[in-house]
Amino acid sequence: MIAHHVLKPDTQFLNLVELLQWRAQHQPDQTAYTFLVDGETEAIHLTYAELDAQARALAMHLQSLADYGERALLLYPQGLDFITAFFACLYAGIVAVPAYPPRRNQTAVRLQSIVADAQAKIVLTTADILATMAPRFDEAADLAALNWVTSDRLPTAPAIEWQPPLIQPHTLAFLQYTSGSTGTPKGVMVNHRNILHNSECIKQSFELSAASVSVTWLPSFHDMGLIDGIIQPLYTGFLGVLMPPAAFMQKPIRWLQAIAHYGATHSGGPNLGYELCTQKITPEQQQTLDLSQWSSAYSGAEPVRRQTLEAFTAKFATCGFEPQSFYPCYGMAEATLMITGGTVNQTPVYCAVQADELAQNRIVETVDPENVRHLVGCGHSWGDTRLEIVDLATSKPCLSGQVGEIWLAGDSVAQGYWQRPEQTQATFHAALADTAAGPFLRTGDLGFLHGDELFITGRIKDLIILWGRNHYPQDIEATVSQSHPALRPECGAAFSVEIDGAERLVIVQEVERTYLRQLNLDEIVTAVRQAVSEQHDVSVHAVVLLKTASIPKTSSGKIQRYACRAGFLAGQLNVVGESRLSIPTPKNDSIPLPHEVENDGSQGGAAANQLVVTEYSIQDWLIDRLAEILQLDPDDIDLEEPFSIYGLDSSVAMSLTGELAEWLGCELEPTLFWEYPNITELVRYLWQKTNK
């Protein structure tokens, strides 16, 4: 299938450096980016002239440290420093490698794997992050050996000695490492032509112009946050507003408040982001929102769900949000970002199919409510991107009504995986068996076409997508098997299941025979959840322990993850112990608000009935909330145990921080649960903070 939309770029720039320099020359005082430091009112700005000058100055420094084409790791929090560093790499002819800093209680294994694979010699970062990373250097000699450059501490100087590098359209711009991979990271090679082509596809499909405004909370090291949140505003010439991901997860209302305040027309994120808004934003907060300017609310990066779109639309209709504002789309890092998208101001396209037929890769539409799966269309390809649905057995285009693998070709398709020729050949150089047409990118995703509309039905590979991030099951399985001696190596499966409209992680794992008689379920589950949380930043929804030698395997001894998943859903596994988390929901009213707690006169001589916060009320709140999420008896919550043993990922921790801040009526740092690692220390800090 070839798209009917032909790209006619407004500009003929060969690379991003030419583009930014043109804007700095012709629109020097126009604000390029606004960063909401606290997610709300504290804003800093960067004009095109300022970005160009800062990028040239830092590029001049980089050119004195590294040769053309070398790789530099970008280790930044969300903000303008990252944007300057990214463009400085382009200005210097250095290949940028965006990554995210590990948390205090998180290992640096993934970061070390990326450094080794990219053969990076330089790290661009901030002084604060370097101070956080430095204590790890004794145990990570490879990180200590890097040249750490703190860009926020470099003296400002005119970039008179900057030498523009030779940059062609095929010049490598950056490596996009797919999220979650630790043992075998793969860096997608994205060149300038890929970026400019994909940016034009995004511009045309979303009908963007210089009058558009975008708001994003998506992390800059993620392909969607980088290409759509940072590159697209520059490419089309409109204001890009950014906020920290933690600010959104603490208080989802901040995202919609920024959209309303700046009159954003273009903003979006993964399905779960819309779920959080629907669950956590109160009717009182809704009254402050005007979302009528929001014309393209894109949803991608993870499965798009009809239930989520309809619930969000129903809730925010009174704020001016309309059904046709939703824009389901599909993309991946291997195609720079966007692959398909619909038409602006068109309501989402739905298709109800028979679930049992879909399991056999056949599409039969139905109105039967008992045997149905609701699918959301993700639009069509744009520009010269060619999209084919290919039969896995024959490598020929599928017939109508048949599910196959999604293949695509075009200038948005990246160049392959960094220093991985065999995987590049297998993934990026497929050819159709009947015509030998190619090369095509094999996406690994399954889908079908209904007219021109693409519907995604699943994945060939066992990739787990949570919060828009890719997690490879073999990485998680290795972490699990090493977390406790009772667990059998190479005898576990990690997969995701849909629960209450969101993907959740499940671990199915065999137990060593010698541990079966005296199985300490709580100890094993705690070890598993803590290890997965610390190393992968993911909450494990369910840990299912199996009898020795009972996990489904192939005749050659390979774990059958699909059979494990089916057995879990059907309750047909040989289970010896199991633990499941509850689904986090907004805080209930079982613990009184601070203003509802009356002092009896014993608190430091304060007058009776003075409105105060007590240490006990804070402690009760934390115990109550953790017990609710973990499905534990409150008496089982240990005040001295670190929060990490409960296996909560950063999204849950930051959401709890937001609830705490609202409950206490004060601002709290998103790193709260890592800075104060148990209930006792956190209560002491919060009590002191609220009684200053």
Residue pairs with C-beta under 8 A, 6 or more apart in sequence:
1 381
1 386
1 387
1 388
1 389
1 449
1 452
2 381
2 384
2 386
3 380
3 381
3 382
3 383
3 384
3 385
3 386
3 387
4 452
5 204
5 205
5 382
5 383
6 383
6 384
7 197
7 200
7 201
7 204
7 382
7 383
7 384
9 196
9 200
11 19
11 22
13 19
13 22
13 196
14 167
14 168
14 169
14 192
15 90
15 167
15 168
15 169
15 171
15 173
15 192
15 196
16 87
16 90
16 173
16 192
16 195
16 196
16 231
16 234
17 87
17 90
17 91
17 164
17 167
18 167
19 196
19 234
19 235
20 48
20 51
20 52
20 55
20 87
20 234
21 52
23 30
23 32
23 48
23 52
23 234
23 237
24 48
24 49
24 51
24 52
24 53
27 48
27 237
28 47
28 48
28 49
29 47
29 48
29 49
30 47
30 48
30 237
31 45
31 46
31 47
31 239
32 46
32 47
32 48
32 51
32 233
32 234
32 239
32 240
33 45
33 46
33 51
33 80
33 83
33 230
33 233
33 239
33 240
33 241
33 242
34 43
34 44
34 45
34 46
34 239
34 240
34 241
34 242
34 262
35 43
35 44
35 45
35 46
35 78
35 79
35 80
35 241
35 242
35 243
36 42
36 43
36 241
36 242
36 243
36 244
36 247
36 254
36 258
37 43
37 44
37 79
37 244
38 247
38 667
39 217
39 243
39 244
39 247
39 248
39 250
39 251
39 254
39 258
40 247
40 254
40 257
40 258
44 80
46 80
46 83
46 84
51 83
51 84
51 87
53 159
54 84
54 88
55 84
55 87
55 88
55 90
55 91
56 88
56 91
56 159
56 162
57 88
57 154
57 156
57 157
57 158
57 159
57 162
58 84
58 85
58 88
58 91
58 92
58 124
58 151
58 154
59 88
59 89
59 90
59 91
59 92
59 94
59 159
59 162
60 92
60 159
60 161
60 162
61 149
61 154
62 72
62 88
62 89
62 92
62 94
62 122
62 124
62 149
63 92
63 93
63 162
63 163
65 122
65 147
65 149
66 72
66 92
66 94
66 121
66 122
68 93
68 94
68 165
69 93
69 94
69 95
69 172
70 94
70 95
70 120
70 121
70 122
71 94
71 95
71 96
71 97
71 118
71 119
71 120
71 121
71 122
71 175
72 89
72 94
72 95
72 96
72 97
72 120
72 121
72 122
72 123
72 124
73 97
73 99
73 111
73 114
73 115
73 118
73 120
73 122
73 123
73 124
73 146
74 82
74 85
74 86
74 89
74 96
74 97
74 98
74 99
74 124
74 125
74 221
75 99
75 100
75 101
75 111
75 123
75 124
75 125
75 129
75 133
76 82
76 85
76 101
76 124
76 125
76 126
76 129
76 220
77 101
77 126
77 129
77 244
78 219
78 220
78 242
78 243
78 244
78 245
79 242
79 244
81 126
81 151
81 152
82 98
82 220
83 220
83 230
84 151
85 96
85 124
85 151
86 96
86 98
86 174
86 220
86 226
86 230
88 94
88 124
88 151
89 95
89 96
89 124
89 174
90 96
90 167
90 173
91 162
91 164
91 165
92 165
93 165
93 166
93 167
93 171
94 122
95 118
95 172
95 173
95 174
95 175
96 173
96 174
96 175
97 114
97 118
97 120
97 174
97 175
97 177
97 187
98 174
98 176
98 177
98 220
98 221
98 226
99 111
99 114
99 177
99 221
100 219
100 221
101 111
101 125
101 129
101 132
101 133
102 108
102 110
102 111
103 537
103 650
103 671
103 674
104 132
104 671
104 674
104 675
105 534
105 642
105 644
105 674
105 677
106 534
106 535
106 537
107 534
107 535
108 133
108 136
108 140
108 143
109 182
109 535
110 181
110 182
110 185
110 535
111 143
112 140
112 142
112 143
113 181
113 182
113 183
113 184
113 185
114 120
114 177
114 185
114 187
115 142
115 143
115 146
116 142
117 177
117 185
117 186
117 187
117 418
117 419
118 175
118 177
118 187
118 418
120 146
121 146
121 147
122 146
122 147
122 149
123 146
123 147
123 148
123 149
124 149
124 151
125 133
125 148
125 149
125 150
125 151
126 150
126 151
126 152
127 150
127 152
127 153
130 148
130 150
133 143
136 143
137 143
137 144
138 144
167 192
168 192
169 191
169 192
169 193
169 196
170 191
170 192
170 193
170 415
171 191
171 192
172 189
172 190
172 191
172 415
173 190
173 191
173 192
173 194
173 195
174 190
174 226
175 187
175 188
175 189
175 190
175 418
176 187
176 188
176 190
176 223
176 226
176 333
176 414
177 185
177 186
177 187
177 188
178 185
178 186
178 188
178 333
178 470
179 222
179 469
179 470
179 471
180 464
180 469
180 470
180 471
180 472
180 475
180 536
181 470
181 472
181 475
182 472
182 475
182 535
182 536
183 474
183 475
183 478
184 472
186 417
186 418
186 420
186 423
187 417
187 418
187 419
188 333
188 334
188 414
188 416
188 417
188 418
189 414
189 415
189 416
189 417
189 418
190 333
190 336
190 414
190 415
191 414
191 415
193 411
194 336
194 411
194 412
194 413
194 414
194 415
195 227
195 231
195 336
196 235
197 336
197 383
197 410
197 411
197 412
198 227
198 335
198 336
198 337
198 338
198 412
199 227
199 231
199 232
199 235
199 236
200 235
200 383
201 338
201 382
201 383
201 385
201 412
202 208
202 227
202 228
202 232
202 337
202 338
202 341
203 232
203 235
203 236
204 382
204 383
205 329
205 338
205 341
205 342
205 343
205 344
205 379
205 382
206 212
206 266
206 296
206 298
206 327
206 341
206 344
207 295
207 296
207 344
208 232
208 236
208 238
208 265
208 266
209 236
209 238
210 236
210 237
210 238
211 238
211 265
212 236
212 238
212 265
212 266
213 238
213 239
213 241
213 262
213 263
213 264
213 265
213 266
213 293
214 228
214 229
214 232
214 233
214 238
214 239
214 240
214 241
214 264
214 265
214 266
214 267
215 241
215 242
215 243
215 255
215 258
215 259
215 262
215 264
215 266
215 267
216 225
216 228
216 229
216 240
216 241
216 242
216 243
216 267
216 269
217 242
217 243
217 244
217 245
217 247
217 248
217 254
217 255
217 269
217 273
218 224
218 225
218 228
218 229
218 245
218 269
218 468
219 225
219 245
220 226
220 229
220 230
220 242
222 301
222 468
222 469
223 331
223 332
223 333
223 336
223 337
224 269
224 300
224 301
224 331
224 337
224 468
227 336
227 337
227 338
228 298
228 337
228 338
229 240
229 242
230 240
230 242
232 240
233 239
233 240
234 240
239 262
241 258
241 262
241 264
243 254
243 255
243 258
244 670
246 650
246 654
246 670
247 254
247 670
248 254
248 255
248 273
249 276
249 650
249 651
249 654
249 655
249 658
249 670
250 654
250 655
250 657
250 658
250 661
250 668
250 670
251 280
251 658
251 661
251 662
252 273
252 276
252 277
252 280
252 281
253 277
253 280
253 281
253 285
255 267
255 273
255 277
256 277
256 281
256 289
256 291
256 316
256 319
257 288
257 289
258 264
259 267
259 291
259 293
259 294
260 288
260 289
260 290
260 291
260 319
263 293
264 293
264 294
265 293
265 294
265 295
265 296
266 295
266 296
266 298
267 294
267 296
267 297
267 298
268 296
268 297
268 298
268 299
268 300
268 327
269 298
269 299
269 301
269 468
270 299
270 300
270 301
270 302
270 467
270 468
271 299
271 302
271 303
271 304
271 305
271 308
271 501
271 502
272 302
272 467
272 468
272 502
272 503
274 299
274 308
274 309
274 312
275 308
275 501
275 502
276 655
277 312
277 315
277 316
278 308
278 311
278 312
278 315
279 585
279 586
280 586
280 655
281 315
286 315
286 316
286 318
286 319
289 316
289 319
289 320
290 319
290 320
291 316
291 319
291 320
291 321
291 325
292 319
292 320
292 321
294 321
294 325
295 325
295 344
295 345
296 325
296 327
296 344
297 321
297 325
297 326
297 327
298 327
298 328
298 329
298 341
299 308
299 309
299 326
299 327
299 328
299 329
300 328
300 329
300 330
300 331
300 378
300 468
301 331
301 465
301 468
302 465
302 466
302 467
302 468
302 503
303 456
303 465
303 498
303 503
304 328
304 376
304 378
304 456
305 374
305 376
305 501
306 348
306 350
306 374
306 375
306 376
307 374
307 501
308 501
309 323
309 326
309 328
309 348
309 376
312 321
312 326
313 321
313 322
313 323
313 326
323 347
323 348
324 345
324 346
324 347
326 347
326 348
327 341
327 342
327 344
327 379
328 341
328 342
328 348
328 376
328 377
328 378
328 379
329 338
329 339
329 340
329 341
329 342
329 378
329 379
330 338
330 339
330 340
330 341
330 378
330 379
330 445
330 454
330 456
331 337
331 338
331 339
331 340
332 339
332 443
332 445
333 414
334 413
334 414
334 427
334 428
334 441
334 443
335 385
335 408
335 412
335 413
335 414
335 441
335 443
336 412
336 413
336 414
337 412
338 382
338 412
339 381
339 385
339 387
339 406
339 408
339 412
339 443
340 378
340 379
340 380
340 381
340 382
340 387
340 454
341 378
341 379
341 380
341 382
342 348
342 349
342 377
342 378
342 379
342 380
342 453
343 379
348 376
348 377
349 376
349 377
349 450
349 453
350 374
350 375
350 376
350 377
351 363
351 365
351 374
351 375
351 377
351 450
351 453
351 455
352 365
352 366
352 367
352 372
352 373
352 374
352 375
353 363
353 364
353 365
353 366
353 372
353 373
353 375
354 364
354 365
354 366
354 368
354 371
354 372
354 373
355 371
355 372
355 373
356 371
357 363
357 364
358 373
358 403
358 457
361 402
361 403
361 404
361 446
362 401
362 402
362 403
363 401
363 402
363 403
363 448
363 450
364 401
366 372
375 455
375 456
375 457
376 455
377 450
377 453
377 454
377 455
378 453
378 454
378 455
378 456
379 453
379 454
380 387
380 452
380 453
380 454
381 387
381 408
381 410
381 454
383 410
383 411
383 412
384 410
384 411
385 408
385 409
385 410
385 412
386 408
386 409
386 410
386 440
387 406
387 407
387 408
387 449
387 454
388 397
388 406
388 407
388 408
388 432
388 440
389 397
389 398
389 402
389 403
389 404
389 405
389 406
389 407
389 447
389 448
389 449
390 396
390 397
390 398
390 404
390 405
390 406
390 407
390 430
390 432
390 440
391 397
391 398
391 402
391 404
392 404
392 405
392 460
394 433
395 430
395 431
395 432
395 433
396 432
396 433
396 434
397 404
397 432
397 434
398 404
398 448
401 448
402 448
403 446
403 447
403 448
403 457
404 446
404 447
404 448
405 442
405 443
405 444
405 445
405 446
405 460
406 443
406 445
406 446
406 447
406 454
406 456
407 430
407 440
407 441
407 442
407 443
408 440
408 441
408 443
409 438
409 439
409 440
409 441
413 428
413 441
414 428
415 424
415 428
416 423
416 424
416 427
416 428
417 423
417 424
417 427
417 428
426 442
427 441
427 442
427 444
428 439
428 441
428 442
429 438
429 439
429 440
430 438
430 439
430 440
430 441
430 442
431 437
431 438
431 439
431 440
432 438
432 440
444 459
444 460
444 461
444 463
445 456
445 458
445 459
445 460
446 456
446 457
446 458
446 459
446 460
447 454
447 455
447 456
447 457
448 454
448 455
448 457
449 455
462 473
462 495
462 561
462 562
463 470
463 471
463 472
463 473
464 470
464 471
464 472
464 473
464 476
464 494
464 495
464 496
464 503
464 505
465 471
465 496
465 503
466 496
466 503
466 505
466 538
467 651
471 494
471 505
471 536
471 538
473 493
473 494
473 495
473 561
475 536
476 494
476 505
476 507
476 532
476 536
476 538
477 492
477 493
477 494
477 559
479 531
479 532
479 535
479 536
480 487
480 492
480 494
480 507
480 509
480 528
480 531
480 532
481 487
481 488
481 489
481 490
481 491
481 492
481 509
482 489
482 531
483 527
483 528
483 530
483 531
483 532
484 523
484 524
484 527
484 528
485 512
485 515
486 511
486 512
486 515
486 519
486 520
486 524
487 509
487 510
487 511
487 512
487 524
487 528
488 509
488 510
488 511
488 512
488 548
490 559
491 509
491 510
491 551
491 559
492 507
492 508
492 509
492 510
492 551
492 559
493 507
493 508
493 509
493 551
493 559
493 560
493 561
493 564
493 565
494 505
494 506
494 507
494 508
494 561
495 505
495 506
495 508
495 561
495 562
495 564
495 565
495 568
496 503
496 504
496 505
496 506
497 503
497 504
497 506
497 541
497 565
497 568
497 569
498 504
499 541
499 583
500 583
502 583
504 541
504 542
504 583
505 532
505 538
505 539
505 540
505 541
506 540
506 541
506 542
506 544
506 565
506 568
507 528
507 532
507 540
507 542
507 543
507 544
508 544
508 546
508 551
508 564
508 567
508 568
508 573
509 528
509 543
509 544
509 545
509 546
509 551
510 545
510 546
510 547
510 548
510 549
510 550
510 551
511 519
511 524
511 545
511 546
511 547
511 548
511 576
511 577
512 548
513 548
516 547
516 548
516 576
519 545
519 576
519 577
521 545
521 577
521 579
522 579
524 543
524 545
524 577
525 543
525 577
525 579
526 645
526 646
526 647
528 540
528 543
528 647
529 539
529 540
529 543
529 645
529 646
529 647
530 644
530 645
530 646
530 647
532 538
532 539
532 540
532 647
533 539
533 540
533 644
533 646
533 647
533 648
533 649
534 644
537 649
537 650
538 649
539 581
539 647
539 648
539 649
539 651
539 652
540 581
540 647
541 580
541 581
542 568
542 578
542 579
542 580
542 581
543 578
543 579
544 568
544 573
544 575
544 577
544 578
545 575
545 576
545 577
545 578
546 573
546 574
546 575
546 576
547 574
547 575
547 576
550 573
550 574
551 559
551 564
551 573
552 559
552 560
552 563
552 564
552 567
553 559
553 560
554 560
564 573
566 572
567 573
580 631
581 629
581 630
581 631
582 628
582 629
582 630
582 631
584 629
584 652
584 655
586 659
587 625
587 659
587 663
588 628
590 624
591 617
591 620
591 621
591 624
592 617
593 663
594 611
594 612
594 613
594 617
594 663
594 664
594 665
594 690
595 611
595 665
597 611
597 612
597 613
597 614
597 617
598 608
598 609
598 610
598 611
599 606
599 607
599 608
599 609
599 610
599 611
599 612
600 608
601 607
601 608
603 610
603 612
603 614
606 612
612 691
613 664
613 686
613 687
613 690
613 691
614 687
615 683
615 684
615 687
618 664
618 683
618 686
618 687
619 639
619 679
619 683
621 660
621 663
622 660
622 679
622 682
622 683
623 634
623 637
623 679
624 634
625 656
625 659
626 632
626 637
626 646
627 633
627 634
627 636
627 637
629 648
629 652
630 637
630 646
637 679
638 678
638 679
639 678
639 679
639 680
640 678
640 679
640 680
641 678
642 677
642 678
643 653
643 673
643 677
643 678
643 679
644 677
648 656
648 673
653 672
653 673
653 674
654 670
656 673
657 668
657 669
657 670
657 672
657 673
660 668
660 672
660 686
661 667
661 668
664 686
664 690
666 689
666 690
669 675
672 682
673 682
675 685
676 682
676 684
676 685
